[in-house]
Amino acid sequence: MTIEKALNDRSGSSCELCATTDSLIVYKVPSGSEPQDNAEQSILICQNCYEQIEDPDKMDVNHWRCLNDSMWSQEPVVQVMAWRMLNRLSAEGWPQDLLDMLYLDEATLAWAQAAGEGQTSDDTVIHKDSNGVTLKAGDTVVIIKDLNVKGTSFTAKRGTAVRGISLVADNSEHIEGRVNGQQIVILTKFVKKS
């Protein structure tokens, strides 16, 4: 049995995303691994869906309201494409609501994420001083308030320059620097970049 025949049987000869029956083509869903020529990694879609998947400039947001139905498909490959398209459109509001309802098992979610959809650079931690200026490793900052340093007997005085700071990778509110010869953690809200 050919892939196209298998997909026609599975979908009832309609687009597996929007349910139209016109101009259907086989679409191989990209994955992170070696592509397979089989029905489990392909879907039957219409020309309209295909053009919008391949060219985001042709995206018609209202066309994709069809995902409200197709995201509930029992076929993992259809779930993957629904998830990817909802992520592309998530800024619109309603797709994010659908994404919040959509459950994918671990393997299917890993497949959906393999194309990089839904991943943003917002995951990077950005350190900002008390004025909202972005801090970088190696910067010099000035302490704007007297700070009692825990575990020591000294106070980091207001106006003290801290040179060559390092950023705490997993916390945007913490930096490290040397004050009075001792390495300490300082809250970014108590410093300003100089």
N, C-alpha and C positions, 0 to 999 in steps of 0.2 A: 504494500500500500504506500502510495506517495505521501509526502508530508502534506501537500495541498489537500489531498483526499481526506487524510486524517483530521486536518484542521476544519474542513468543511463539515465532516461528520460531527466533530466536537462542538462546533459553533452553530450548527443548523444553517450553514451558508450565510452567516451575517457577521458584520464586524464585531469582534470580541470586546471592543471598547465602547462603540456608540450604537451598535445594533443595526446599522444601515446594511442594505444588501447590494449596494451599487459599487462597482469598481474595486473588488476585493483583491488583496495581494498578501503573500506570505511575508511576514516581518520577523527576522531573527533578532531576538532580544539580547543585546550585549550583556555579557557577564564578565566577571573578573578572571575566569579560567578560559581554557581553550574552547572556542565555540564548537558546538555539536550540531550536526545536521539532523535534528529530530523535532517531533511535534512538541516535546516537553519544553523546548527552549525557543519556540516560535509561536506567533499568534497570527490570526487572520484579521487584517484591518483594512479599512477603506482608504482610498487615495487621499481623502481629506485629512484623516487622522495621521496618515503617513507623512504628508507634507508639513503638518504642524509639529510633529515629533522631530523631524529632521531640520526644520527651519523655524526657530523660535520667533523670527520676525513675522511669520504668518499666523501666529497664535491668535485664535479666537476664543477668548475666555469662556463665553457662554456655550460654545460647542462642547466644552469639557464637563459641563454639568451632567453629562451622561455617565461620568465616573461614579456618581451616586449609586448607580445600579451595578456597573461592571466591577467595582471594587469588591463586591461580595461573591465574585466567581469562586468556584472550588478549585480552579486551575492556578497553581502558583505563578506561572508565567504571566497570567492576566493580572494577578494581584501585584506583581512586580511592576508592570507597566502603569497600572493605576497609581501605585505609590509614587513612582517617579514623576508622573504628570502632575499629581497633586502637589508634590514638592516644588515643581517648577512654578506652579500657580499660587503658592501659599500666601503670597503678599496680598492676594485679592480678598482674603477673609474667609469666605465659605469653604475653599479647599482645605484650609487649616482645620476647620471643624470636622471635615470628613477624615482627615489624617488622624485626628485625635480618636476617632471611632475605629479606624482600621487596625486590625491586629494581624501581624505576620509572625509566623514562627521564626526561630533564630536563623535557620538556613535560608529561608525566603527573604528575610530582612537583610541578611548579609549579601545576598544576590542583588537585591534592590539597591543597596548602597554601593555596590561595586562600580557603578558608573559615575559615582561622585555626586549624585543628586542629593539634595538635602543637607549637604555639608557646606558650612560657610567658614570664612576666616574669622567669624565672630568668636570662635572657640579660643582664640589666643588671648592671653591675659595682658591687659594694658595697664601700666602703672601711671598714675597722674598725681601731681603735687596738689597742694591746697588751692592753687589757682586754676587747676584743670590743665596744666601744661604736661604733656607726655614726658615721662622720664625714661632714660636709656641707661643701660649698664655703663659705668665709667663716668657718669655725670657728677657734677658737684652740686650739693644742695645746702641750704642754710636752714637750721632748726628755728622755728618761729615761736616756740613756747618752751619754757623750762620743763624738762622731762626727767622724772625720777626713773632711773634705770633699775629694773628689777634684778635682784641677785647681786647687786653691787652697792657700794656705799656712796656713790657719786651721783650728781645730777648733771644731765646734758643741758648746758645753758643756752638760752635763747641767743641767736646770732652766731652760734658755732657753725663753722663750715665743715661739711663732711664730704671729703673728696673720694672719687673712685667708688661710688656706690655699686652694689650688686642688687639685682632684682630677685625677689622670691618668686620662683616660677609658677607656683600654684595659688598665689594669693596676691591680688592686685593692690591690696592695702598695705603690704609690707615690703620694705627695702632693708638692706643690710649695709652697714658702714662702720668705720673705725672712729671712735670718739675716746679721747684720753687714752689712746693705745689699746683700747679694748673693742672687739667686734661686737656690735649690738644690732638688734632688730628695731627699726623705727617705723612708726605708722606714717604713711604718705600724707595724711591730712595735717601733720605737724611739720612739714618741710616745704620749702619753695626752691625751685631750680634757680641757680645763679648763673 
